Amino acid sequence: MALPLPREPERDEQAWEECVFRPVLKPDGRWVIEPIPLTLEILLNPQEGDQVPQSNPHYRTLFPLADALRRFLERQSDLAVFSDLIIYWGIPGLRQVSPDVSVVQGLADREAVRGSLDLGEESQARVRLAIEVVSTTSKLQRAKDEEHNPEVFRRAGVEDYVLVYPAEADEPGGPRLKLLTLDRSGRYQQGRPDRRGRLLLRSVNLRIGVDKEGELILEDAVTGDRLLTSDQEEAERHRVEIRAASATARAKNETAARLEAEARAESEAAARLEAEDRAETEAAARREAEAELARLRDELARRSR
C-alpha cells in the first residue's frame, strides 16, 4: 500500500503579506532573499531590492493603471512613469518613499535603468504625481499610505497624491478613490469629483474615475479620450481589423452583386434589342409580302378585263 504524499503546510496569507523579502548577503558571500517581519519602520524606510507581497486585488488594480499612464505620459518627452521606485528627496529629515506609481518630470536620462532616484543629485527632476493602491489586508501598509505618506508628499511638493482602494470581491461599484491636491499655500486639499465622478489630476492633465462596469479609468482632461492599456489597445486593434475585414468582404460582395446585376441588365437589354430587330425584320417582310400580293391582285384584275 502506497504511503500518502505529504501535504503542503497551510499558509496564513495575511501573515505572509506581513513580511518583506530583502536581499541579504551571507557570511559565505552568497546573496539570498529572506523574509523579514514587516514593520512600519521598514515600510517608512524602504531599501532597494525590498519586495513586499501584494494581494491579487492590489496587482489587478495597479498593473493596468501603471501601464495606461506609462503608455500615455511617456509620449511627452519630459515625463517618466515608475513603479516601486525608491525616491530620496534630498530634503533634510524627509524620509525616502517607494510609491506604487510615481510620475517624474525633468530627468536627465529618462531611459536609465534605476531602482531609486536621488533628487538631491538630479535637482532638475521633481515628482508630479504619486499613486498608492491601498492594501486591503495589511494594516501597516494602510497606515503608511493614509497617515504617513501625505505629510511626506506635501513637504516634497508632490502636486497630486491618489489613494486607490481596491474593491472587495463582494463589494459593488469598483474601486474607491481619494485625491489630495496641493493648494497655493502648500497644503493638501481633498479633490472633489465632477458630475461624472471623475477627479482632475492637474499635475498630468488627466482625469481618473470608475466607469459603469466598475473599472478604473483614466481620461485625457482636454479631449476626454480614454487611456488604454496595452491589452485594451491590442483588443481595440483586433476589433478594428475585424471591422475592416468585414467591411472589405461586404464591399467585395456588394461589388460582385452590382457587377452581376449590371451583367444581367446588359443581357436583358441585348435580348430586347434582338427581339426588336427580329420584330422589325418580320414586320418589313410582312409589308413586302402584302405589297407583292397587292401587285399580283392588280395584275390579275387587269388581265381579267
Backbone as numpy.savetxt, mean C-alpha at the origin, in Angstrom:
# Nx Ny Nz CAx CAy CAz Cx Cy Cz
6.71 -51.84 21.92 5.85 -50.64 21.92 6.73 -49.40 21.92
6.48 -48.47 20.96 7.29 -47.27 20.83 6.99 -46.30 21.96
8.04 -45.68 22.43 7.87 -44.67 23.46 7.33 -43.38 22.86
6.46 -42.66 23.55 5.94 -41.39 23.01 7.03 -40.34 22.90
6.92 -39.53 21.88 7.89 -38.44 21.71 7.71 -37.42 22.82
8.81 -36.85 23.29 8.67 -35.84 24.34 7.96 -34.61 23.81
7.13 -34.03 24.65 6.40 -32.82 24.25 7.25 -31.61 24.51
7.14 -30.65 23.59 7.84 -29.38 23.79 7.19 -28.66 24.98
7.97 -28.18 25.92 7.37 -27.51 27.07 6.58 -26.29 26.63
5.44 -26.10 27.28 4.61 -24.95 26.94 5.33 -23.67 27.32
5.15 -22.66 26.47 5.85 -21.40 26.66 4.84 -20.32 27.03
5.18 -19.58 28.03 4.34 -18.45 28.43 4.65 -17.29 27.49
3.71 -17.03 26.53 3.97 -16.01 25.52 4.20 -14.64 26.14
3.43 -14.32 27.17 3.59 -13.01 27.77 4.96 -12.90 28.43
5.40 -13.98 29.14 6.72 -13.95 29.76 7.81 -13.86 28.70
7.58 -14.56 27.56 8.55 -14.52 26.46 8.69 -13.10 25.93
7.60 -12.38 25.85 7.66 -11.01 25.33 8.18 -10.03 26.37
8.41 -10.50 27.61 9.01 -9.64 28.63 10.52 -9.86 28.70
11.10 -10.29 27.56 12.55 -10.46 27.44 13.06 -9.60 26.29
14.35 -9.28 26.37 15.03 -8.66 25.24 16.17 -9.60 24.86
16.34 -9.81 23.56 17.41 -10.68 23.08 18.58 -9.78 22.67
19.72 -9.99 23.31 20.86 -9.08 23.15 22.10 -9.89 22.79
22.90 -9.41 21.82 24.18 -10.06 21.52 25.12 -9.93 22.72
25.70 -11.06 23.14 26.60 -11.08 24.29 27.90 -11.76 23.89
29.03 -11.13 24.21 30.35 -11.69 23.90 30.78 -12.58 25.06
30.98 -13.86 24.76 31.39 -14.82 25.77 32.91 -14.77 25.99
33.38 -15.28 27.15 34.83 -15.25 27.42 35.66 -15.96 26.37
35.06 -16.96 25.67 35.83 -17.67 24.65 35.81 -16.96 23.30
35.24 -15.74 23.26 35.25 -14.95 22.03 34.04 -15.16 21.14
33.11 -16.01 21.56 31.91 -16.25 20.76 30.84 -15.22 21.09
30.13 -14.77 20.02 28.95 -13.93 20.21 27.72 -14.82 20.22
26.89 -14.66 21.21 25.64 -15.41 21.28 24.51 -14.42 21.58
23.30 -14.83 21.18 22.11 -14.04 21.48 21.45 -14.62 22.72
21.35 -13.83 23.76 20.79 -14.32 25.01 19.54 -13.53 25.39
18.53 -14.24 25.95 17.36 -13.52 26.47 17.69 -12.89 27.81
17.35 -11.64 27.96 17.57 -10.91 29.20 16.22 -10.41 29.68
15.89 -10.63 30.95 14.60 -10.13 31.44 14.43 -8.64 31.15
13.28 -8.33 30.58 13.03 -6.95 30.15 12.72 -6.07 31.36
13.37 -4.92 31.38 13.09 -3.92 32.40 12.83 -2.59 31.72
12.22 -1.68 32.46 11.98 -0.36 31.91 13.29 0.34 31.58
14.31 0.09 32.39 15.62 0.71 32.14 16.19 0.26 30.80
16.04 -1.05 30.49 16.52 -1.55 29.20 15.74 -0.91 28.06
14.42 -0.79 28.23 13.60 -0.19 27.19 13.95 1.28 26.99
14.27 1.96 28.10 14.57 3.39 28.01 15.99 3.65 27.53
16.82 2.61 27.48 18.20 2.77 27.01 18.53 1.63 26.06
17.90 1.59 24.89 18.13 0.49 23.95 19.57 0.47 23.46
20.07 -0.75 23.24 21.42 -0.94 22.72 21.33 -1.50 21.30
22.32 -1.17 20.49 22.32 -1.67 19.12 22.40 -3.19 19.14
21.52 -3.84 18.40 21.45 -5.30 18.37 20.35 -5.86 19.23
19.77 -5.04 20.13 18.66 -5.52 20.96 17.47 -5.90 20.10
16.87 -7.03 20.42 15.66 -7.47 19.73 14.60 -7.80 20.77
13.50 -7.06 20.71 12.40 -7.28 21.65 11.29 -8.02 20.90
10.92 -9.23 21.34 9.84 -9.96 20.65 8.55 -9.14 20.61
7.87 -9.23 19.47 6.63 -8.49 19.30 5.51 -9.46 18.97
4.31 -9.09 19.35 3.15 -9.93 19.06 2.76 -9.82 17.60
1.93 -10.76 17.16 1.45 -10.72 15.78 0.69 -9.44 15.46
-0.21 -8.98 16.35 -0.89 -7.71 16.04 0.09 -6.55 15.85
1.16 -6.55 16.63 2.17 -5.50 16.50 2.81 -5.56 15.12
3.26 -6.74 14.70 3.92 -6.89 13.41 2.97 -6.58 12.25
1.75 -7.13 12.32 0.80 -6.91 11.22 0.43 -5.44 11.09
0.52 -4.69 12.19 0.23 -3.25 12.12 1.45 -2.48 11.64
2.62 -2.84 12.15 3.83 -2.07 11.88 4.33 -2.22 10.46
4.38 -3.45 9.96 5.04 -3.68 8.66 4.37 -2.92 7.51
3.04 -3.04 7.32 2.43 -2.28 6.21 2.58 -0.77 6.38
2.53 -0.29 7.63 2.66 1.14 7.89 4.04 1.63 7.47
5.09 0.94 7.92 6.45 1.34 7.57 6.71 1.20 6.08
6.17 0.15 5.47 6.37 -0.08 4.04 5.74 1.03 3.21
4.50 1.40 3.52 3.82 2.47 2.77 4.54 3.81 2.95
4.95 4.12 4.17 5.68 5.37 4.42 6.99 5.40 3.65
7.73 4.31 3.73 9.04 4.28 3.07 8.90 4.46 1.56
7.96 3.77 0.97 7.82 3.82 -0.49 7.39 5.20 -0.95
6.58 5.89 -0.14 6.09 7.22 -0.55 7.10 8.32 -0.20
7.57 8.34 1.03 8.39 9.47 1.49 9.80 9.45 0.91
10.34 8.27 0.64 11.71 8.23 0.15 11.83 8.63 -1.31
10.68 8.91 -1.94 10.75 9.54 -3.26 11.16 11.00 -3.13
11.02 11.53 -1.93 11.48 12.89 -1.66 12.94 12.79 -1.20
13.81 13.54 -1.83 15.25 13.33 -1.69 15.77 13.53 -0.28
15.07 14.28 0.57 15.64 14.61 1.88 14.99 13.85 3.03
14.19 12.84 2.75 13.53 12.09 3.82 13.92 10.62 3.77
14.10 10.03 4.95 14.42 8.61 5.05 13.56 8.01 6.15
13.13 6.77 5.93 12.26 6.07 6.88 13.00 4.88 7.45
12.97 4.74 8.78 13.67 3.65 9.46 12.73 2.93 10.40
13.07 1.66 10.66 12.39 0.88 11.69 13.41 0.48 12.75
13.05 0.72 14.01 13.90 0.33 15.14 15.30 0.93 15.06
15.41 2.13 14.58 16.70 2.84 14.53 16.95 3.50 15.89
18.10 3.21 16.49 18.45 3.85 17.76 18.92 5.27 17.47
18.30 6.23 18.14 18.60 7.63 17.89 19.25 8.24 19.13
20.48 8.76 18.93 21.16 9.52 19.97 20.98 10.99 19.62
20.38 11.74 20.52 19.95 13.10 20.20 21.08 14.13 20.20
22.14 13.84 20.90 23.19 14.85 21.03 22.78 15.97 21.97
21.81 15.70 22.84 21.32 16.68 23.81 21.65 16.14 25.21
22.41 16.87 26.00 22.79 16.37 27.33 21.57 15.98 28.16
21.65 14.79 28.76 20.60 14.31 29.64 19.41 13.70 28.93
19.40 13.69 27.60 18.26 13.14 26.86 18.61 11.75 26.36
17.88 10.76 26.84 18.20 9.37 26.52 17.93 9.04 25.06
18.61 8.01 24.59 18.37 7.52 23.24 17.05 6.78 23.17
16.50 6.69 21.97 15.24 5.98 21.75 15.38 5.11 20.52
14.43 4.21 20.35 14.40 3.33 19.18 12.95 3.16 18.74
12.37 4.17 18.07 10.96 4.09 17.69 10.71 2.97 16.70
9.48 2.47 16.69 9.11 1.49 15.68 9.33 2.05 14.28
8.94 3.30 14.07 9.16 3.98 12.80 9.65 5.39 13.09
10.68 5.82 12.38 11.13 7.21 12.48 11.38 7.74 11.07
11.00 9.00 10.87 11.23 9.67 9.59 12.24 10.78 9.84
13.37 10.69 9.13 14.49 11.59 9.36 14.74 12.43 8.11
15.01 13.70 8.34 15.29 14.63 7.24 16.74 15.10 7.34
17.37 15.27 6.17 18.67 15.93 6.12 19.87 15.05 6.39
19.77 13.74 6.17 20.92 12.87 6.36 21.96 13.11 5.27
23.23 13.04 5.66 24.29 13.22 4.68 24.30 12.07 3.68
24.04 10.85 4.15 23.98 9.68 3.28 22.76 8.86 3.67
21.70 9.06 2.92 20.45 8.39 3.26 20.52 6.89 3.04
21.38 6.44 2.14 21.46 5.03 1.79 22.42 4.24 2.68
23.10 4.91 3.60 24.05 4.20 4.45 23.34 3.18 5.32
23.95 2.00 5.48 23.40 0.98 6.36 23.73 1.37 7.79
22.74 1.48 8.63 22.98 1.92 10.00 21.98 1.29 10.95
22.45 1.05 12.15 21.57 0.58 13.21 21.29 1.66 14.22
22.03 2.79 14.09 21.84 3.90 15.01 22.14 5.20 14.28
21.69 6.29 14.86 21.90 7.62 14.29 22.28 8.56 15.43
23.43 9.19 15.29 23.90 10.16 16.28 23.69 11.56 15.73
22.67 12.25 16.25 22.37 13.59 15.75 23.38 14.61 16.23
24.22 14.23 17.20 25.31 15.12 17.58 26.37 15.17 16.50
26.52 14.09 15.77 27.48 14.03 14.67 26.86 14.52 13.36
25.60 14.15 13.13 24.90 14.60 11.91 23.99 15.75 12.29
24.57 16.91 12.44 23.84 18.06 12.99 22.78 18.59 12.03
22.89 18.26 10.74 21.90 18.75 9.78 20.64 17.88 9.76
20.72 16.70 10.36 19.58 15.78 10.34 18.67 16.05 11.53
17.40 15.77 11.33 16.45 15.87 12.44 15.30 14.89 12.21
14.76 14.43 13.33 13.64 13.49 13.27 12.35 14.29 13.19
11.60 14.06 12.11 10.35 14.80 11.90 9.14 14.07 12.50
9.15 12.75 12.38 7.99 11.95 12.79 8.45 10.69 13.49
7.79 10.32 14.57 8.05 9.06 15.26 6.72 8.34 15.46
6.73 7.03 15.25 5.52 6.21 15.41 5.86 5.02 16.29
5.00 4.76 17.26 5.12 3.57 18.08 3.82 2.77 17.98
3.95 1.46 17.71 2.81 0.56 17.79 2.78 0.05 19.22
1.79 0.45 19.97 1.74 0.20 21.41 1.47 -1.27 21.68
2.27 -1.85 22.57 2.14 -3.27 22.89 0.78 -3.56 23.53
0.21 -4.68 23.12 -1.06 -5.13 23.71 -0.83 -6.10 24.85
0.45 -6.49 25.09 0.74 -7.51 26.10 1.73 -7.04 27.16
2.65 -6.14 26.82 3.71 -5.75 27.75 3.40 -4.40 28.39
3.20 -4.41 29.70 2.95 -3.16 30.41 4.17 -2.25 30.40
5.37 -2.85 30.41 6.60 -2.05 30.39 6.73 -1.29 29.06
6.51 -2.00 27.96 6.60 -1.35 26.66 5.52 -0.28 26.50
4.35 -0.56 27.02 3.25 0.42 26.95 3.61 1.67 27.76
4.21 1.47 28.95 4.61 2.61 29.77 5.66 3.44 29.06
6.62 2.77 28.40 7.65 3.50 27.65 7.02 4.39 26.58
6.09 3.81 25.80 5.49 4.54 24.68 4.59 5.68 25.16
3.80 5.42 26.21 2.79 6.40 26.62 3.30 7.43 27.62
4.20 7.02 28.51 4.58 7.91 29.61 5.96 8.55 29.44
6.89 7.82 28.87 8.27 8.32 28.82 8.63 8.94 27.46
8.20 8.31 26.37 8.58 8.82 25.05 8.10 10.25 24.77
6.87 10.62 25.13 6.41 11.96 24.77 7.34 13.07 25.24
7.88 12.98 26.45 8.76 14.03 26.95 10.09 14.05 26.18
10.60 12.86 25.86 11.84 12.79 25.08 11.64 13.40 23.70
10.56 12.99 23.02 10.32 13.50 21.67 10.02 15.01 21.69
9.33 15.46 22.73 9.05 16.89 22.83 10.34 17.69 22.95
11.21 17.26 23.85 12.48 17.97 24.04 13.37 17.90 22.81
13.26 16.82 22.06 14.07 16.65 20.85 13.48 17.39 19.65
12.27 17.93 19.79 11.66 18.68 18.70 11.03 17.84 17.62
10.63 16.61 17.96 9.93 15.76 16.99 8.53 16.33 16.79
8.21 16.73 15.56 6.96 17.46 15.30 5.71 16.63 15.56
5.74 15.38 15.13 4.56 14.52 15.28 4.97 13.20 15.93
4.21 12.81 16.93 4.40 11.50 17.58 3.06 10.77 17.53
3.05 9.62 16.86 1.82 8.84 16.67 1.90 7.56 17.48
0.87 7.30 18.26 0.73 6.03 18.96 -0.39 5.25 18.28
-0.07 4.04 17.87 -1.04 3.16 17.20 -1.35 2.01 18.14
-2.63 1.85 18.45 -3.08 0.78 19.34 -3.73 -0.31 18.49
-3.05 -1.44 18.27 -3.63 -2.50 17.43 -4.95 -3.00 18.01
-5.85 -3.37 17.12 -7.14 -3.90 17.55 -6.97 -5.32 18.07
-7.68 -5.65 19.14 -7.71 -7.02 19.62 -8.55 -7.86 18.66
-8.42 -9.17 18.76 -9.10 -10.08 17.82 -10.61 -9.88 17.85
-11.17 -9.60 19.02 -12.62 -9.46 19.14 -13.05 -8.00 19.21
-12.13 -7.08 18.85 -12.44 -5.66 18.94 -12.79 -5.11 17.56
-14.01 -4.59 17.36 -14.38 -4.06 16.05 -13.77 -2.68 15.82
-13.72 -2.30 14.54 -13.32 -0.93 14.22 -11.87 -0.72 13.89
-11.03 -1.72 14.08 -9.63 -1.58 13.71 -8.81 -0.86 14.76
-7.56 -0.48 14.41 -6.66 0.16 15.36 -7.19 1.52 15.84
-6.73 1.93 17.01 -6.99 3.27 17.51 -5.72 4.10 17.38
-5.89 5.40 17.21 -4.75 6.28 16.97 -4.75 7.44 17.96
-3.55 7.85 18.33 -3.37 9.06 19.13 -2.22 9.83 18.53
-2.43 11.11 18.28 -1.40 11.97 17.68 -1.06 13.10 18.63
0.25 13.27 18.86 0.76 14.41 19.60 1.56 15.29 18.64
1.18 16.56 18.56 1.81 17.49 17.63 2.37 18.69 18.39
3.60 19.07 18.04 4.22 20.22 18.70 3.51 21.51 18.30
3.19 22.34 19.28 2.64 23.66 18.96 3.78 24.67 18.93
3.45 25.93 18.72 4.48 26.96 18.57 5.28 27.18 19.84
4.70 26.84 20.98 5.41 27.01 22.25 6.28 25.82 22.59
6.29 24.79 21.71 7.11 23.62 21.97 6.45 22.60 22.86
5.15 22.68 23.04 4.40 21.69 23.83 3.63 20.77 22.89
3.40 19.57 23.35 2.61 18.63 22.58 1.12 18.87 22.84
0.37 18.93 21.75 -1.09 19.00 21.80 -1.64 17.77 21.09
-2.72 17.23 21.62 -3.32 16.06 20.99 -4.05 16.46 19.71
-3.73 15.78 18.61 -4.34 16.08 17.33 -5.80 15.68 17.28
-6.58 16.49 16.58 -8.01 16.19 16.44 -8.30 15.68 15.03
-9.07 14.60 14.94 -9.38 14.06 13.62 -10.33 14.97 12.85
-10.25 14.90 11.51 -11.19 15.64 10.68 -12.51 14.89 10.62
-13.44 15.35 9.79 -14.78 14.76 9.74 -14.76 13.30 9.26
-13.68 12.90 8.59 -13.56 11.50 8.14 -12.76 10.66 9.13
-12.35 11.28 10.23 -11.59 10.54 11.23 -10.11 10.49 10.96
-9.61 11.31 10.02 -8.19 11.32 9.68 -7.44 12.35 10.55
-6.21 12.00 10.90 -5.33 12.89 11.65 -4.26 13.44 10.72
-4.00 14.73 10.77 -3.04 15.37 9.89 -1.64 15.29 10.49
-0.72 14.68 9.75 0.69 14.65 10.13 1.38 15.79 9.38
1.49 16.93 10.02 2.04 18.10 9.35 3.51 17.91 8.97
4.20 17.09 9.73 5.63 16.90 9.49 5.92 16.29 8.12
5.01 15.48 7.61 5.23 14.80 6.32 4.08 15.06 5.35
3.13 15.93 5.73 2.00 16.29 4.88 1.17 15.08 4.45
0.89 14.23 5.45 0.07 13.05 5.22 -1.06 13.04 6.24
-2.07 12.24 5.93 -3.14 11.99 6.89 -3.15 10.50 7.21
-3.42 10.19 8.48 -3.48 8.81 8.91 -4.85 8.55 9.53
-5.37 7.38 9.29 -6.70 7.04 9.82 -6.99 5.57 9.65
-8.24 5.21 9.86 -8.70 3.83 9.74 -9.90 3.82 8.80
-9.88 2.95 7.79 -10.97 2.93 6.81 -12.15 2.11 7.34
-13.19 1.98 6.50 -14.41 1.30 6.90 -14.19 -0.18 7.18
-13.14 -0.75 6.59 -12.84 -2.16 6.81 -11.96 -2.37 8.03
-11.64 -1.27 8.73 -10.79 -1.39 9.92 -9.32 -1.46 9.61
-8.93 -1.06 8.38 -7.53 -1.08 7.99 -6.90 0.29 8.22
-5.67 0.27 8.73 -4.92 1.50 8.92 -4.50 2.04 7.55
-4.75 3.33 7.30 -4.44 3.90 5.99 -3.69 5.22 6.15
-2.91 5.53 5.12 -2.22 6.81 5.00 -2.64 7.45 3.69
-2.85 8.77 3.70 -3.26 9.49 2.50 -2.40 10.71 2.30
-2.15 11.06 1.05 -1.49 12.32 0.71 -2.44 13.45 1.11
-1.98 14.37 1.96 -2.85 15.43 2.45 -3.23 16.41 1.35
-2.46 16.46 0.26 -2.76 17.39 -0.83 -3.72 16.76 -1.83
-3.41 15.56 -2.30 -4.20 14.93 -3.36 -5.30 14.02 -2.82
-5.15 13.56 -1.58 -6.11 12.60 -1.04 -5.85 11.17 -1.48
-4.79 10.95 -2.28 -4.48 9.60 -2.76 -4.00 8.74 -1.60
-4.42 7.50 -1.63 -4.02 6.55 -0.59 -2.63 6.00 -0.88
-1.80 5.94 0.15 -0.48 5.34 0.01 -0.63 3.83 0.01
0.06 3.18 -0.92 -0.06 1.73 -1.05 1.20 1.05 -0.54
1.01 -0.12 0.05 2.15 -0.97 0.40 2.63 -1.67 -0.86
3.76 -2.35 -0.76 4.28 -3.10 -1.90 3.27 -4.15 -2.36
2.67 -4.86 -1.40 1.68 -5.89 -1.76 0.46 -5.28 -2.42
0.00 -4.15 -1.88 -1.19 -3.50 -2.45 -0.91 -2.97 -3.85
0.30 -2.41 -4.06 0.62 -1.91 -5.39 0.74 -3.06 -6.38
1.32 -4.17 -5.94 1.42 -5.34 -6.82 0.03 -5.87 -7.16
-0.84 -5.92 -6.16 -2.21 -6.37 -6.42 -2.93 -5.41 -7.37
-2.72 -4.09 -7.18 -3.34 -3.11 -8.06 -2.79 -3.24 -9.48
-1.47 -3.46 -9.60 -0.87 -3.64 -10.91 -1.47 -4.87 -11.59
-1.67 -5.94 -10.80 -2.26 -7.17 -11.35 -3.68 -6.91 -11.82
-4.46 -6.15 -11.02 -5.83 -5.82 -11.42 -5.84 -4.99 -12.70
-4.91 -4.03 -12.79 -4.83 -3.20 -14.00 -4.49 -4.07 -15.21
-3.55 -5.01 -15.04 -3.18 -5.88 -16.14 -4.36 -6.75 -16.57
-5.11 -7.24 -15.59 -6.29 -8.06 -15.91 -7.32 -7.23 -16.66
-7.56 -5.99 -16.16 -8.52 -5.11 -16.85 -8.04 -4.79 -18.27
-6.73 -4.55 -18.42 -6.19 -4.24 -19.74 -6.34 -5.44 -20.68
-6.05 -6.65 -20.14 -6.19 -7.85 -20.97 -7.65 -8.08 -21.35
-8.56 -7.83 -20.40 -9.99 -7.98 -20.69 -10.44 -6.96 -21.74
-9.93 -5.71 -21.59 -10.29 -4.67 -22.55 -9.76 -5.01 -23.94
-8.52 -5.56 -23.99 -7.94 -5.95 -25.28 -8.75 -7.07 -25.92
-9.10 -8.08 -25.10 -9.90 -9.19 -25.63 -11.26 -8.71 -26.09
-11.86 -7.80 -25.30 -13.16 -7.26 -25.69 -13.06 -6.46 -26.98
-11.97 -5.68 -27.11 -11.78 -4.90 -28.34 -11.59 -5.82 -29.54
-10.83 -6.91 -29.34 -10.63 -7.87 -30.43 -11.96 -8.51 -30.83
-12.75 -8.89 -29.83 -14.05 -9.50 -30.12 -14.96 -8.51 -30.84
-14.95 -7.26 -30.39 -15.78 -6.25 -31.02 -15.31 -5.99 -32.45
-13.98 -5.98 -32.67 -13.44 -5.78 -34.02 -13.84 -6.94 -34.93
-13.70 -8.17 -34.39 -14.07 -9.34 -35.19 -15.57 -9.32 -35.53
-16.38 -8.94 -34.56 -17.82 -8.87 -34.80 -18.14 -7.80 -35.84
-17.42 -6.65 -35.75 -17.68 -5.57 -36.71 -17.25 -5.99 -38.13
-16.08 -6.65 -38.23 -15.63 -7.11 -39.54 -16.57 -8.15 -40.11
-17.07 -9.04 -39.25 -18.03 -10.05 -39.70 -19.31 -9.39 -40.19
-19.78 -8.37 -39.44 -20.99 -7.66 -39.85 -20.77 -6.92 -41.17
-19.57 -6.29 -41.30 -19.28 -5.59 -42.56 -19.21 -6.56 -43.73
-18.57 -7.74 -43.49 -18.49 -8.74 -44.57 -19.87 -9.24 -44.96
-20.73 -9.44 -43.93 -22.09 -9.90 -44.20 -22.86 -8.83 -44.97
-22.67 -7.56 -44.57 -23.36 -6.48 -45.28 -22.89 -6.37 -46.72
-21.57 -6.53 -46.93 -21.04 -6.48 -48.30 -21.58 -7.63 -49.14
-21.66 -8.84 -48.51 -22.18 -10.00 -49.23 -23.65 -9.80 -49.60
-24.42 -9.25 -48.64 -25.83 -8.99 -48.92 -25.98 -7.93 -50.00
-25.12 -6.90 -49.97 -25.19 -5.85 -51.00 -24.86 -6.42 -52.37
-23.83 -7.29 -52.42 -23.46 -7.91 -53.70 -24.60 -8.78 -54.23
-25.26 -9.50 -53.30 -26.38 -10.35 -53.72 -27.53 -9.50 -54.27
-27.77 -8.34 -53.59 -28.83 -7.45 -54.08 -28.49 -6.92 -55.47
-27.25 -6.51 -55.67 -26.85 -5.99 -56.99 -26.98 -7.06 -58.07
-26.59 -8.28 -57.71 -26.69 -9.38 -58.67 -28.16 -9.64 -59.02
-29.01 -9.59 -57.99 -30.43 -9.81 -58.23 -31.01 -8.69 -59.09
-30.58 -7.44 -58.81 -31.06 -6.30 -59.60 -30.60 -6.41 -61.04
-29.32 -6.80 -61.24 -28.81 -6.97 -62.61 -29.59 -8.06 -63.34
-29.85 -9.16 -62.62 -30.58 -10.26 -63.25 -32.00 -9.83 -63.60
-32.63 -9.10 -62.70 -34.00 -8.63 -62.98 -34.01 -7.67 -64.15
-33.00 -6.79 -64.21 -32.95 -5.83 -65.32 -32.71 -6.54 -66.64
-31.84 -7.57 -66.61 -31.58 -8.34 -67.83 -32.85 -9.06 -68.30
-33.55 -9.66 -67.34 -34.79 -10.36 -67.67 -35.83 -9.39 -68.21
-35.91 -8.18 -67.59 -36.89 -7.19 -68.06 -36.56 -6.75 -69.48
-35.26 -6.54 -69.77 -34.85 -6.13 -71.11 -35.19 -7.22 -72.12
-34.98 -8.48 -71.71 -35.28 -9.61 -72.62 -36.77 -9.68 -72.88
-37.61 -9.45 -71.86 -39.05 -9.46 -72.04 -39.47 -8.35 -73.00
-38.88 -7.14 -72.76 -39.25 -6.03 -73.65 -38.87 -6.34 -75.10
-37.72 -6.92 -75.29 -37.27 -7.25 -76.64 -38.19 -8.31 -77.27
-38.58 -9.30 -76.46 -39.46 -10.36 -76.97 -40.84 -9.80 -77.31
-41.34 -8.92 -76.47 -42.65 -8.32 -76.73 -42.61 -7.46 -78.00
-41.48 -6.72 -78.15 -41.34 -5.89 -79.36 -41.30 -6.77 -80.60
-40.58 -7.89 -80.54 -40.50 -8.80 -81.68 -41.86 -9.43 -81.97
-42.61 -9.77 -80.92 -43.94 -10.35 -81.09 -44.88 -9.35 -81.73
-44.79 -8.09 -81.33 -45.63 -7.04 -81.92 -45.29 -6.86 -83.39
-43.97 -6.92 -83.73 -43.57 -6.75 -85.14 -44.12 -7.89 -85.99
-44.04 -9.11 -85.44 -44.53 -10.27 -86.19 -46.05 -10.18 -86.39
-46.76 -9.70 -85.40 -48.22 -9.55 -85.54 -48.56 -8.52 -86.62
-47.78 -7.41 -86.61 -48.02 -6.40 -87.63 -47.75 -6.97 -89.03
-46.67 -7.75 -89.14 -46.32 -8.34 -90.44 -47.42 -9.31 -90.89
-47.92 -10.09 -89.98 -48.98 -11.05 -90.29 -50.26 -10.33 -90.72
-50.55 -9.21 -90.07 -51.77 -8.47 -90.39 -51.63 -7.89 -91.79
-50.48 -7.39 -92.21 -50.28 -6.81 -93.53 -50.47 -7.89 -94.60
-49.97 -9.05 -94.37 -50.06 -10.10 -95.35 -51.51 -10.62 -95.52
-52.26 -10.46 -94.41 -53.64 -10.94 -94.46 -54.52 -9.99 -95.29
-54.16 -8.79 -95.52 -54.99 -7.82 -96.24 -54.92 -8.04 -97.73
